[in-house]
Amino acid sequence: MTDAVEPPGVRDVVVIGAGPTGLLLAGDLAAAGLAVTLVERRPHTAPHLTRAFAVHARTLELLDARGLADELVATGRRIDRVRPFDGMALSLQRLPSRYPFVLITPQYETEKLLERRALSTGVDIRYDCELIGLRQDRDGVTLDLRTPAPAPTPARATTPASASVTTLHARHVVGADGVRSTVRRALGLPFPGRSVVRSMVLADVRLTDPPTDALTASGTPEAFAFLVPFGDGWYRAIGWRRDGRAADTDPVDLDELRAIARTAFGTDHGMHDARWISRFHSDERQVPHYRRGRVFLAGDAAHVHSPAGGLGMNTGLQDAANLSWKLAAVLNGRAPDPEALLDSYQRERHPVGRLVLRLSGALVRAVTASGAARHTAGRLAAAVLPRLGAAQDRALGLVSGLAIAYPPPPGARRPAGRRAPDLALAGGRRLYGALRAGGFVLVTPPGPPTPPGAPLTHLHWPADRPRTDCVLVRPDGYVAWSAPRATGADLAAAAAAWLLPAPRPHRPDAPPSDASPSDTPTSDTPPSDASPSDRPPSDRPPSDGPPSDAPRPDAPPAQKA
């Protein structure tokens, strides 16, 4: 083994794991002008293999805020009605979103889109590169990375090459490296939980006799099966037999899956040509702490649960969207209280991970319950939910992610902490288009001035629908602050609780000035719904930002009654 010499310098962030969570996070950070390296143990191949396949409404909104949603939607199939139990159908058209459906598309389509964006924003992606050591201190994190030896050539057949080890230094590290996370193990963090369902069979197959429903799920006291189309002739098939005792490593073939399908559906729909097939078990686990010093965990490295509801990838992507803007604000020196802002990742996302564990666990227990119990639960749900609009909306909101909310900061009240809808704005613009600039968005009626020096986009309500309220929206699409009415001083105080003024470029030959020029985009600047990759690099300071006596980001000014 040889040691490679890495060019001098410190990365702002090293992300471990190039799945959807790591790719989104790395792309966000690089779009904010940070130096980002993304490390992935797997070689850079593009096999048509996928675990996740469902993209929910809230995730599509987050992708819309990055200019990616429409392209992803074009790769898959929209499902606007689901049947969780026989005799019961729930319409997703009730969802208050531009995306009132579940998008069925293979995970590799999401990864391809996010990888392209990450590369376009300048992420240094290193495939076939494995983390083997991690150490941190008060100044940063040191990582040891191993790359395999190159394949031998005829000229060097007698001198086998050895693997090389590279040392990297980073200001922060994020482990998005899955359920067997090397980062989590290096931190010594436990991953408590248990296996809830064993010996499921998972495959992508073709069907000679496809079902008429877009989503097909059914079960008997002996077995349960699930089919969903990708839209390109391939179907994801999942099967489980109550008496199954096989280990994940035991051989599995298509005949076993066909037999499960015939038991559950009465037919195997002519399954053939499986392009891959595997056996797996379903765990429910969550790490107690998403942050340890300068290192964070996201996605399956932090929480893992059953595939019921298709919530895993979506929850990881929402972890990434929550963490990325906070790391960027701290590393770009714009957070009034850096530690409080970074700590808010744990405070906001850990309860969401716990909720998803409970929700997906309840779903998987419902479909794998004994015949009588499942039948009773299905009858009750089919009788009650369609008649209770609020209960139906709550159920759909939780699964779609639209109802996920964070605790309001101290001194604030709702809607602070709630998802901001895609508000219509002046000039035919909309909120999620404005969020593509990657920063905070302030929406007010015409009149109040833009807070001086605040790095945000200031827009107005449409003239044909005048409103007096003011709202400050975080980069991840959640409300930071709002008020029924506000003066310029109120807006300045609200912005100051979350944002330091944009750093001014230093020119030694410039005379001193009391003016406060800012790179803040306002309603008079070019449209902010351009792609983040179209923006100039951030004027990032060389440190994490000085300590400040400014208000903590978790305590913005109280809203006016």
C-alpha positions, 0 to 999 in steps of 0.5 A: 500500500502506498501513500498518495500526496494530496495537494495542500488545502482544506475542503470545506465539506467532504461528503461520504456516500454518493447515493441520492442524499449525498449527491443532493447535499454535495450539489447544494454546498458547491452551488453555495460556493464551497469546496466539496469532495464527494467520496463513494466506495462503489466504482462509477458504473450505471447499472439499472439496479435500484432500491427506491422507486417512489418520489413523494410530493415534498421531495419533488418540491425540493427538487423544483426549488433546484430546477430539477423536478420537471426533468425527473417527472418526465422519467417516470409514471405519476400515481394519483390514487393509492389503495392501501387496503382492498375496497379503499382508494385515496386520491392524491389529488387532494394534496396541496402541491404542484405535485399531487401524486407519487412519481414512480421512477427508478432510483438511478434516474434520481441519481443521474440527475443529481450527479449531473447537477453536482458535477455542474456546480464543481463537486469533486466526485471520487468513485471507487474510493473508500473511507478507512479512517476519520479523526476530528479535533476542534479545527477540522476533520482528517480522513484517510481514503483508500483507492484500489490498485490499478489493473495490471498491464502486460508491461507491469505484470511482474510488478503488482501495484498496491492500493494507495491511501490519501489523506484529506482535511475538511472543515466538516464531514457528512456521512451519507454512506448508508445503513452500514455507515463507516462514518457512523462506526468511526464516530462510535455511535450506536444504531439501536433497533431491530429487524421487523420483517425477514426474508423479503424477495425483491426483483425487477421483472417483466410481465406478460400479463400486467395488472390494470392498476398502477400499484398492485398490492394484495395478501393472504394469511400466507403471503403478501406481494406488491407490484409497481411499474417503472413505465419502461416495461419493467416492474418492481416486485416485492414478495414475502411469505409468512413462513419464510426463514431464509437468510439474506445470503441464501440463494433466491430465484424467480421461481420463489417470487412467482410462487409468492405472487401466485399465493398473494394475487392468484397469478404471477402475471407472467413474471420473466426476465428478472434483471436482478433479484435479491433477498433482504430484511427490513430493519427499524433503526435510528442513531441517537445523535445526527451530529458529533462535533464537525461530523453529521449523519444523513439518510440511511446512515442516520435512520433505516426503516421498512420500505412500506410507503416508499419513505426512505430515499425521500427522508434522506433527501429532505435531511440533505435539504435541511442540512445543506443550507445550514452548513453553507450559512456557517461556512460562508460566515452568514450565521449569527450563531453557527453552533445553534444553527448546526445543532438545529439539524438534530433538533429538527430532523431527528424527530422526523426520522423517528416519525418515519420509523413509526409510520413505515413500521405501522404500514409494514405491520398492517400488510404482514399481519395475520389474515384476520387482523389485516382484514379487520384493519382494512375494513375499519380504514376503508369505512372511516378514512374516506369519510373523515377528510381531515384524517385522510389529509393528515395521512396523505400529508405525512406520507407525502412529506407535506405535513412535516413541520418543525417546532417553531423557534422560541418566541415565534408561533405558527406558521414558523417551522411549517412548509411554505406552499408555492406562493404566487408572487408579483410578476408571474413568479412563484416562491419555489422558483425564487428559492432556486437562488439558494438563499432566503426569500422575503415576501412583502407587500410593496413599500417596506425596504429590503433589510440592508445588507441581508443576503436574501431575495426580496419579492412582493405579493401579486398586485391583483391579490394584495396582502399585508402580511410578510413572510421570510422563507428559509432556503429549504422551503420552511417558514422562518418568520412571518407577521400580519404587517411589518415595518422596515425595522421589523423586517431588518430584525427578522433577517438579522436573527437568521442572517449576517450581512453579506461579507464585503470584498476587501480592497486595500486601496479603497477609502473607508466608507460608512456605506454597506454595499451588499450582494443581496438580490432584490426585486430589482435584480435579475430573476432569482429562479435561475439555476444555482449553477448560473450564480457566481461563486460565493465570497466565502471567508476563510473561517467558520464565522466569528462568534457573535452576540447577534440573536440566535437563529432559533430565537427570531423576533416574536411575530406581531399579533 
